[in-house]
């Protein structure tokens, strides 16, 4: 008596089932997207065109504001493009700090401070006495200063399509001028312009730079005394281009 052989049914049903699940997911995404307001649709569209430019006018980039947490649509609450912007800026700041920390020339003196602002990012480069960025009372970079500004420039240049740059020079209150004709105003302006030139030498597009200015000791950092050496700094303002918001 011969035994009846049972052949394998094959895996065709698995392929068909996978196609069905994929089609349902695509349908769900299409239905979800069509139900959103214009702001959400524009953010999704920008994320596909350019993942580094998914920014909107309503973005604040700040955690302590209600507007930056979510945006209300007719169907409910969804993460706004402001959260995308905040995460994007955090990613850049982490990249900058990680790159500097990994370099042999790195310092433990906190040579810079990165802050996320309402329209981009502020980077303060401090001219500490222990590890100066500039030669004393001049706009000539030290070797460490050249390393610092060059490393920052490479990071900023990578996002040339996102930021426009403003560069500010500052001095501390009570700064002793080199002479009567070269005081805090001249020094702070020259250092800001020196930073501009060095950034362009290291890949930053000259058209990105929108402003270069020296403020002497008129704009101290709020949380430190006006005479503190931390006020002796160059500040890079990386403002998000209007076309990306």
Backbone bond lengths (Angstrom), bond angles and torsions (degrees), N, CA, C in turn:
res aa  C-N    CA-C-N  psi(-1)  N-CA   C-N-CA  omega(-1)  CA-C   N-CA-C  phi
1 X - - - 1.471 - - 1.520 108.23 -
2 X 1.261 114.51 120.29 1.466 118.42 -177.29 1.519 110.73 -80.53
3 X 1.332 113.15 144.63 1.465 118.41 177.93 1.512 110.67 -86.55
4 X 1.326 116.50 142.16 1.461 121.80 179.04 1.519 109.40 -79.82
5 X 1.291 113.95 124.55 1.461 118.38 -178.94 1.526 111.01 -86.30
6 X 1.338 114.03 136.46 1.472 119.13 178.08 1.517 108.05 -108.40
7 X 1.323 119.30 109.25 1.462 122.73 -179.80 1.521 111.75 -77.65
8 X 1.335 114.87 161.99 1.461 120.17 177.45 1.518 110.16 -70.73
9 X 1.322 116.32 141.87 1.464 120.68 179.34 1.520 112.20 -78.65
10 X 1.367 118.58 -13.75 1.453 121.21 -179.78 1.520 112.15 85.94
11 X 1.341 114.81 177.93 1.470 120.03 -177.13 1.512 113.42 -109.40
12 X 1.313 117.91 19.01 1.464 121.15 -177.55 1.521 111.59 -60.94
13 X 1.350 115.57 -36.19 1.471 118.53 -178.89 1.526 112.01 -65.32
14 X 1.353 115.82 -30.97 1.457 119.64 178.91 1.521 111.25 -67.06
15 X 1.319 115.23 -40.85 1.464 120.01 178.02 1.523 110.38 -63.51
16 X 1.341 115.10 -44.40 1.467 119.80 179.91 1.525 111.18 -62.81
17 X 1.341 115.71 -40.72 1.464 119.98 179.62 1.520 111.27 -65.73
18 X 1.339 117.12 -41.10 1.469 121.08 178.38 1.520 110.83 -62.76
19 X 1.328 116.25 -40.71 1.468 120.13 177.80 1.523 110.79 -63.48
20 X 1.329 116.08 -38.80 1.461 120.77 179.73 1.531 111.15 -65.04
21 X 1.343 116.76 -44.85 1.469 121.16 179.48 1.524 110.50 -63.77
22 X 1.328 117.06 -42.35 1.463 120.78 179.01 1.521 110.95 -61.70
23 X 1.337 115.60 -42.77 1.469 119.88 179.76 1.522 111.13 -63.78
24 X 1.345 117.06 -39.17 1.457 120.87 179.54 1.531 111.16 -66.83
25 X 1.330 116.62 -39.21 1.463 120.11 177.73 1.525 110.65 -64.20
26 X 1.323 115.79 -43.74 1.467 119.60 179.06 1.521 110.54 -62.48
27 X 1.342 116.47 -41.47 1.467 120.51 178.65 1.517 110.84 -62.99
28 X 1.337 116.60 -42.28 1.462 120.77 178.92 1.529 111.27 -60.64
29 X 1.342 116.51 -45.25 1.463 120.81 -179.59 1.518 111.23 -63.30
30 X 1.330 116.60 -41.07 1.469 120.08 179.71 1.522 110.27 -64.85
31 X 1.331 116.16 -45.05 1.472 119.93 -179.90 1.526 110.92 -63.94
32 X 1.349 116.47 -40.18 1.465 119.50 179.00 1.518 110.92 -64.30
33 X 1.339 116.62 -44.79 1.457 120.75 -176.99 1.522 111.14 -65.44
34 X 1.322 117.93 -42.09 1.462 120.31 -178.44 1.526 112.09 -67.37
35 X 1.336 116.67 -20.08 1.468 119.36 -179.18 1.528 112.89 -87.44
36 X 1.351 117.40 -7.44 1.458 120.84 -176.63 1.521 111.35 -84.13
37 X 1.357 114.20 162.86 1.459 118.49 177.40 1.529 109.82 -78.81
38 X 1.323 115.31 174.91 1.467 121.29 -173.92 1.518 112.51 -60.27
39 X 1.319 116.85 -36.87 1.460 121.25 -176.24 1.526 111.28 -62.22
40 X 1.348 116.79 -43.82 1.462 120.98 179.88 1.530 109.87 -67.59
41 X 1.321 116.98 -41.67 1.465 120.36 -179.62 1.527 111.32 -62.12
42 X 1.340 115.96 -41.51 1.457 119.48 179.84 1.526 111.30 -65.73
43 X 1.332 117.21 -38.65 1.461 120.52 179.60 1.532 111.15 -64.69
44 X 1.351 116.30 -41.24 1.461 120.19 178.45 1.522 110.61 -65.42
45 X 1.335 115.58 -42.95 1.467 119.62 179.49 1.520 111.08 -60.11
46 X 1.359 117.06 -43.78 1.461 120.42 -179.43 1.526 111.41 -66.72
47 X 1.344 116.46 -33.20 1.464 119.28 -178.63 1.522 111.60 -65.82
48 X 1.334 117.06 -30.04 1.457 119.76 176.82 1.528 111.68 -80.03
49 X 1.328 116.62 -37.61 1.462 120.12 -179.45 1.518 111.77 -71.15
50 X 1.349 115.37 -43.68 1.466 120.06 -178.70 1.522 108.75 -153.11
51 X 1.334 118.81 105.18 1.463 120.88 -176.79 1.515 113.98 -64.82
52 X 1.356 119.10 -13.70 1.457 122.39 -179.66 1.523 111.85 -97.29
53 X 1.334 117.75 8.80 1.457 118.86 -176.14 1.514 111.59 -136.11
54 X 1.334 118.68 34.01 1.457 122.30 -178.76 1.511 109.90 -88.67
55 X 1.341 117.28 64.39 1.454 122.32 -173.53 1.526 110.06 -123.04
56 X 1.336 117.03 147.23 1.448 121.22 -179.44 1.507 111.19 -127.01
57 X 1.309 116.33 164.83 1.465 121.33 -179.86 1.518 111.48 -62.71
58 X 1.335 116.30 -29.47 1.453 119.28 -177.48 1.518 112.31 -78.34
59 X 1.339 118.10 -9.67 1.456 120.56 -178.03 1.512 111.23 -66.01
60 X 1.332 116.32 138.83 1.457 119.84 177.09 1.509 112.16 -113.59
61 X 1.348 116.35 -25.63 1.451 119.30 179.59 1.520 113.79 72.37
62 X 1.330 118.19 9.68 1.464 121.05 -177.26 1.527 109.48 -117.10
63 X 1.325 115.45 138.51 1.454 119.39 -179.35 1.515 113.14 -75.44
64 X 1.321 118.08 -27.31 1.454 120.61 -171.97 1.516 113.17 -91.38
65 X 1.340 118.11 22.40 1.452 120.97 175.13 1.519 109.08 -121.76
66 X 1.300 117.36 139.72 1.456 121.42 -178.30 1.524 111.34 -63.04
67 X 1.338 116.72 -34.36 1.453 120.36 -176.04 1.521 112.17 -63.57
68 X 1.332 117.77 -27.82 1.452 120.28 -175.92 1.522 113.14 -85.40
69 X 1.332 117.29 -2.53 1.450 119.37 -177.39 1.522 112.10 -91.60
70 X 1.319 117.65 -44.03 1.460 120.07 -176.73 1.512 109.98 -157.62
71 X 1.323 115.01 165.39 1.458 120.62 177.19 1.516 107.44 -130.33
72 X 1.296 117.20 137.11 1.452 121.20 -176.80 1.525 110.30 -89.44
73 X 1.316 116.14 131.20 1.463 121.48 172.03 1.525 107.40 -116.37
74 X 1.315 116.92 -178.64 1.453 120.40 -178.45 1.524 111.79 -65.86
75 X 1.353 115.78 -24.32 1.450 119.68 -175.77 1.524 113.87 -96.32
76 X 1.338 117.46 -8.45 1.445 118.59 -179.96 1.511 112.05 145.01
77 X 1.343 116.40 -162.87 1.454 122.14 -179.22 1.524 110.90 -97.04
78 X 1.327 115.15 133.76 1.450 120.51 178.09 1.517 108.31 -135.24
79 X 1.345 116.64 153.13 1.454 120.38 175.67 1.517 109.26 -58.86
80 X 1.314 115.76 132.41 1.459 119.90 -178.66 1.511 111.12 -85.86
81 X 1.341 115.78 170.04 1.465 120.91 175.94 1.520 110.54 -64.48
82 X 1.347 116.81 -18.03 1.465 119.60 177.95 1.517 111.18 -63.18
83 X 1.343 117.06 -34.45 1.452 120.27 178.02 1.518 110.09 -68.59
84 X 1.334 116.17 -38.58 1.461 120.36 176.01 1.525 109.52 -61.34
85 X 1.344 115.98 -43.27 1.461 120.39 179.29 1.520 111.49 -62.83
86 X 1.317 116.09 -44.52 1.464 120.27 -178.85 1.526 111.06 -62.11
87 X 1.326 117.00 -45.67 1.454 120.65 179.04 1.520 111.70 -64.23
88 X 1.325 115.59 -37.33 1.461 120.66 178.40 1.525 110.70 -62.99
89 X 1.329 117.10 -46.61 1.465 120.83 -179.94 1.524 111.11 -66.75
90 X 1.319 116.84 -38.17 1.459 119.95 176.60 1.523 110.83 -62.30
91 X 1.316 115.83 -39.99 1.464 120.50 179.55 1.523 110.51 -60.47
92 X 1.337 116.48 -43.70 1.462 120.08 -179.87 1.526 110.37 -64.91
93 X 1.335 117.28 -45.09 1.463 120.04 -178.64 1.527 110.93 -62.66
94 X 1.340 116.56 -38.39 1.466 119.78 177.68 1.524 111.27 -66.24
95 X 1.332 116.28 -38.36 1.466 120.59 177.89 1.526 110.55 -62.25
96 X 1.337 115.74 -43.42 1.464 120.19 -179.25 1.518 110.49 -61.77
97 X 1.342 116.97 -49.67 1.462 120.43 -177.47 1.526 111.71 -66.41
98 X 1.334 116.85 -37.10 1.458 120.29 179.89 1.531 110.86 -67.43
99 X 1.326 116.53 -41.08 1.464 120.54 179.56 1.518 111.10 -64.21
100 X 1.333 116.60 -43.53 1.461 120.42 179.94 1.527 111.33 -66.39
101 X 1.332 116.51 -40.91 1.466 120.12 -177.91 1.522 111.95 -67.09
102 X 1.333 117.04 -29.98 1.466 120.80 -177.25 1.522 113.02 -81.54
103 X 1.333 117.61 -15.42 1.463 120.51 -176.62 1.526 110.98 -76.77
104 X 1.333 117.16 146.45 1.472 120.26 178.33 1.523 113.47 -60.88
105 X 1.344 116.17 -27.47 1.459 120.39 -178.27 1.517 113.18 -82.96
106 X 1.318 117.74 1.42 1.460 121.39 -174.62 1.523 111.43 -60.98
107 X 1.338 115.04 156.47 1.457 121.64 -177.06 1.515 110.25 -129.43
108 X 1.316 116.31 154.62 1.463 121.63 177.22 1.532 112.60 -93.41
109 X 1.320 116.66 8.36 1.461 120.72 -174.29 1.519 113.45 -90.90
110 X 1.346 117.69 15.30 1.465 121.13 -178.04 1.525 110.58 50.09
111 X 1.335 117.73 67.44 1.458 120.53 -175.77 1.517 114.26 -69.52
112 X 1.316 116.61 -16.92 1.464 118.18 179.20 1.521 111.20 -147.77
113 X 1.312 114.23 161.96 1.457 121.91 178.34 1.515 108.40 -132.66
114 X 1.333 115.90 127.50 1.460 121.34 -179.34 1.523 108.19 -107.49
115 X 1.334 115.90 127.88 1.466 121.27 -179.96 1.515 109.30 -128.39
116 X 1.328 116.34 135.88 1.459 121.19 173.24 1.515 108.28 -85.91
117 X 1.329 116.50 127.85 1.467 122.17 -177.32 1.522 110.37 -111.41
118 X 1.320 115.90 -177.33 1.460 120.76 -178.15 1.519 112.95 -68.43
119 X 1.325 117.65 -19.44 1.471 119.28 -178.48 1.521 113.39 -132.65
120 X 1.319 117.48 18.55 1.447 119.19 178.93 1.512 112.64 158.06
121 X 1.319 115.21 -124.11 1.458 120.35 -174.16 1.522 110.14 -148.01
122 X 1.339 115.57 141.24 1.464 121.88 176.16 1.531 108.33 -115.11
123 X 1.336 115.81 128.76 1.455 121.05 178.26 1.524 108.60 -120.62
124 X 1.320 117.09 114.17 1.463 122.09 176.16 1.524 109.42 -95.42
125 X 1.321 116.58 124.54 1.459 122.57 177.03 1.518 107.30 -106.55
126 X 1.330 116.64 112.97 1.462 121.28 -172.76 1.534 111.44 -91.17
127 X 1.320 114.69 137.31 1.460 121.37 178.66 1.529 108.64 -96.95
128 X 1.340 116.55 72.61 1.459 121.50 -178.29 1.524 111.21 -67.26
129 X 1.319 115.52 146.14 1.470 120.07 178.54 1.527 111.00 -65.29
130 X 1.345 117.48 -36.44 1.455 120.70 -178.43 1.526 112.05 -70.95
131 X 1.312 117.23 -34.70 1.468 121.58 -179.19 1.528 107.20 -137.20
132 X 1.337 118.05 75.23 1.465 121.12 -173.16 1.526 112.97 -68.65
133 X 1.311 114.24 146.98 1.459 121.74 175.22 1.525 110.38 -88.66
134 X 1.343 115.74 -31.62 1.464 122.31 179.21 1.525 109.93 -119.74
135 X 1.307 114.50 154.65 1.464 119.58 169.48 1.524 107.95 -63.59
136 X 1.304 117.13 150.35 1.462 122.01 -174.44 1.527 111.53 -56.00
137 X 1.350 115.20 127.68 1.468 123.38 176.89 1.522 112.80 54.21
138 X 1.332 117.17 36.85 1.456 120.01 177.12 1.523 109.58 -147.28
139 X 1.328 115.53 171.08 1.458 121.66 177.81 1.517 111.32 -102.64
140 X 1.331 117.00 20.47 1.465 122.50 177.91 1.529 109.07 -91.29
141 X 1.326 116.96 125.49 1.457 120.93 -179.45 1.526 111.42 -70.24
142 X 1.321 115.75 142.14 1.454 120.52 167.09 1.532 107.42 -75.93
143 X 1.324 117.41 171.90 1.469 119.89 176.62 1.523 110.63 -59.91
144 X 1.332 115.61 -40.36 1.462 119.45 178.59 1.525 110.54 -66.19
145 X 1.326 116.95 -39.85 1.457 120.65 178.40 1.520 111.91 -62.62
146 X 1.321 116.86 -39.54 1.459 120.48 177.57 1.529 111.00 -63.82
147 X 1.322 116.42 -41.92 1.467 120.03 176.82 1.527 110.71 -60.68
148 X 1.324 116.16 -45.32 1.460 121.28 -175.42 1.524 111.43 -64.13
149 X 1.328 117.16 -50.75 1.461 120.48 -176.07 1.524 110.71 -71.48
150 X 1.336 117.49 -32.87 1.461 120.20 178.29 1.523 110.84 -66.63
151 X 1.336 116.41 -43.92 1.462 120.62 179.20 1.518 111.06 -62.40
152 X 1.317 117.03 -43.17 1.464 120.74 176.94 1.523 110.79 -62.44
153 X 1.324 116.29 -40.93 1.459 120.62 -178.04 1.521 111.63 -61.15
154 X 1.328 116.63 -40.92 1.467 119.77 179.26 1.516 111.02 -62.57
155 X 1.321 116.53 -39.40 1.459 119.97 179.06 1.529 111.37 -67.55
156 X 1.332 116.21 -44.40 1.464 120.63 -178.64 1.521 110.59 -67.26
157 X 1.325 117.37 -39.81 1.465 121.54 -178.44 1.524 111.45 -61.52
158 X 1.326 117.07 -30.82 1.463 121.29 -179.93 1.530 111.18 -63.09
159 X 1.336 116.64 -27.60 1.468 121.16 -179.35 1.529 110.72 -111.04
160 X 1.312 116.27 41.86 1.466 120.50 -176.12 1.525 112.76 -63.32
161 X 1.333 117.07 -23.93 1.463 119.87 -179.92 1.519 112.73 -82.54
162 X 1.320 117.57 -4.07 1.470 120.53 -174.88 1.531 112.32 -107.35
163 X 1.335 117.73 -42.92 1.461 121.24 -169.55 1.532 113.63 -109.13
164 X 1.329 114.17 147.09 1.464 121.14 160.06 1.521 106.34 -109.49
165 X 1.317 116.19 150.94 1.464 120.36 -167.48 1.521 111.64 -117.28
166 X 1.320 116.07 136.32 1.459 122.78 170.34 1.524 107.12 -122.73
167 X 1.325 116.78 134.21 1.460 121.54 -175.87 1.526 108.93 -119.77
168 X 1.320 115.55 127.77 1.462 121.43 -178.65 1.524 110.65 -123.23
169 X 1.316 116.19 140.82 1.449 121.74 172.84 1.518 110.04 -108.66
170 X 1.341 117.21 142.52 1.466 122.14 -178.04 1.528 110.01 -139.88
171 X 1.309 115.56 152.49 1.463 121.67 172.69 1.529 108.82 -126.98
172 X 1.325 115.41 164.15 1.456 119.97 176.75 1.526 110.31 -84.02
173 X 1.312 116.01 157.31 1.470 120.70 176.95 1.532 109.30 -67.98
174 X 1.331 116.81 137.22 1.449 120.95 -179.30 1.518 112.99 88.93
175 X 1.336 116.36 7.89 1.464 119.64 179.23 1.532 109.46 -62.06
176 X 1.310 116.75 130.37 1.460 121.78 -179.90 1.519 110.24 -83.44
177 X 1.299 114.91 119.73 1.462 119.78 -177.67 1.522 111.36 -70.19
178 X 1.326 115.51 148.90 1.455 120.70 176.73 1.523 109.93 -61.36
179 X 1.317 116.47 -42.60 1.461 122.61 174.87 1.517 108.14 -159.23
180 X 1.307 116.40 178.18 1.462 121.15 -175.45 1.524 112.83 -62.60
181 X 1.313 116.70 -24.92 1.464 120.40 -176.69 1.524 112.97 -98.73
182 X 1.312 116.91 -0.53 1.463 119.20 -179.63 1.530 109.02 -139.38
183 X 1.329 113.59 85.15 1.453 120.26 -178.37 1.521 112.45 -105.37
184 X 1.330 115.52 -156.13 1.454 121.24 -177.12 1.511 114.55 -61.97
185 X 1.322 116.93 -35.80 1.467 120.02 179.77 1.521 110.93 -63.79
186 X 1.312 115.69 -48.40 1.463 120.04 -178.82 1.535 111.10 -65.87
187 X 1.338 115.64 -43.27 1.453 119.62 -177.67 1.527 111.56 -64.50
188 X 1.316 117.08 -46.97 1.466 120.42 -177.98 1.530 111.56 -65.12
189 X 1.327 117.02 -38.26 1.465 120.12 178.64 1.526 110.98 -68.12
190 X 1.329 116.67 -42.52 1.467 120.74 -179.85 1.528 111.57 -64.97
191 X 1.320 116.91 -38.30 1.467 119.86 179.88 1.528 110.95 -68.79
192 X 1.318 117.11 -38.88 1.462 120.04 176.69 1.521 110.49 -62.46
193 X 1.329 116.29 -42.18 1.461 119.88 -179.93 1.523 111.60 -70.15
194 X 1.335 117.09 -33.95 1.462 120.74 175.60 1.531 110.22 -63.30
195 X 1.333 116.48 -39.23 1.464 120.77 177.11 1.525 110.41 -64.01
196 X 1.339 116.33 -40.47 1.472 119.94 177.83 1.530 110.57 -58.90
197 X 1.328 116.14 -48.92 1.465 119.68 -178.27 1.529 111.40 -61.81
198 X 1.323 116.31 -42.39 1.466 120.16 -178.71 1.524 111.13 -66.15
199 X 1.322 117.40 -37.15 1.462 120.55 179.18 1.519 110.92 -66.26
200 X 1.315 117.06 -41.08 1.457 120.48 178.67 1.522 110.64 -66.54
201 X 1.324 116.95 -37.13 1.466 120.68 175.98 1.522 111.83 -60.68
202 X 1.328 116.62 -25.26 1.462 121.75 -174.56 1.522 113.17 -111.65
203 X 1.322 116.37 32.29 1.456 120.43 168.02 1.508 118.28 105.30
204 X 1.325 118.77 -12.36 1.460 120.09 178.95 1.523 109.51 -73.49
205 X 1.312 117.02 135.49 1.460 121.73 -179.96 1.526 108.81 -75.04
206 X 1.334 116.16 131.61 1.465 120.10 -175.51 1.529 112.14 -59.01
207 X 1.338 117.26 -31.84 1.466 120.48 -179.55 1.522 112.70 -67.94
208 X 1.327 117.08 -17.72 1.464 119.75 177.62 1.525 111.84 -69.15
209 X 1.317 116.76 -30.40 1.462 120.89 -176.17 1.524 109.40 -77.31
210 X 1.316 116.17 115.91 1.461 122.30 -175.74 1.525 112.86 -100.84
211 X 1.327 117.21 -23.76 1.463 119.39 -177.04 1.516 110.12 -156.71
212 X 1.332 115.35 139.93 1.462 122.17 172.49 1.527 106.48 -132.00
213 X 1.330 117.56 124.80 1.465 120.01 -174.27 1.520 111.53 -148.92
214 X 1.332 115.53 151.67 1.449 122.35 173.89 1.519 110.15 -113.95
215 X 1.327 117.72 133.29 1.462 121.95 -175.89 1.525 113.36 -115.21
216 X 1.331 116.74 4.30 1.470 120.35 -177.56 1.530 109.17 51.91
217 X 1.363 118.38 -128.67 1.470 120.73 -178.00 1.523 112.61 -106.79
218 X 1.350 116.75 21.44 1.465 120.39 -173.43 1.528 114.08 -82.35
219 X 1.338 118.12 -13.50 1.468 120.21 -178.48 1.534 109.89 -129.11
220 X 1.339 117.35 72.95 1.475 119.67 178.65 1.522 110.90 -70.57
221 X 1.320 115.37 158.81 1.463 120.33 175.06 1.521 108.10 -70.20
222 X 1.302 116.88 134.82 1.464 120.57 -171.62 1.520 114.41 -62.68
223 X 1.316 117.23 -37.02 1.469 118.32 -173.11 1.520 114.47 -87.49
224 X 1.333 118.19 3.23 1.467 119.98 179.96 1.532 109.48 -127.83
225 X 1.331 117.73 155.88 1.471 120.26 177.91 1.530 111.39 -60.24
226 X 1.312 118.74 147.62 1.477 121.43 -179.18 1.525 113.28 -59.03
227 X 1.350 116.86 -26.25 1.462 119.66 -178.35 1.538 112.81 -87.50
228 X 1.326 117.61 -4.25 1.463 121.29 -178.03 1.528 110.23 -66.07
229 X 1.324 116.41 142.01 1.464 120.20 -177.91 1.526 113.26 -65.19
230 X 1.334 117.25 -17.07 1.462 119.51 177.93 1.521 112.83 -65.46
231 X 1.338 115.59 -18.65 1.466 118.94 174.86 1.528 111.93 -73.97
232 X 1.313 116.54 -12.77 1.470 120.59 176.09 1.523 106.75 -86.09
233 X 1.316 115.71 97.30 1.456 120.34 -167.62 1.531 112.08 -155.17
234 X 1.322 114.70 164.38 1.461 122.47 167.47 1.520 106.44 -115.50
235 X 1.312 116.32 131.48 1.461 121.25 -177.53 1.517 110.17 -112.52
236 X 1.325 115.80 127.42 1.456 121.72 173.78 1.523 108.25 -102.54
237 X 1.318 116.41 120.45 1.459 121.10 174.28 1.524 107.83 -101.31
238 X 1.319 116.66 112.18 1.461 121.74 178.30 1.524 107.51 -98.94
239 X 1.303 116.21 98.38 1.459 121.21 -176.30 1.529 109.97 -97.40
240 X 1.318 115.16 135.74 1.452 120.64 -178.28 1.528 109.29 -68.27
241 X 1.317 116.20 129.04 1.463 120.84 -178.62 1.524 109.91 -61.26
242 X 1.318 115.79 142.89 1.467 120.59 -175.52 1.514 112.22 -61.00
243 X 1.311 118.20 -30.04 1.449 121.32 179.68 1.510 114.24 -68.82
244 X 1.347 115.45 -15.56 1.467 120.43 -179.75 1.510 112.43 -98.33
245 X 1.319 118.31 4.03 1.461 119.79 -175.36 1.509 110.40 -109.56
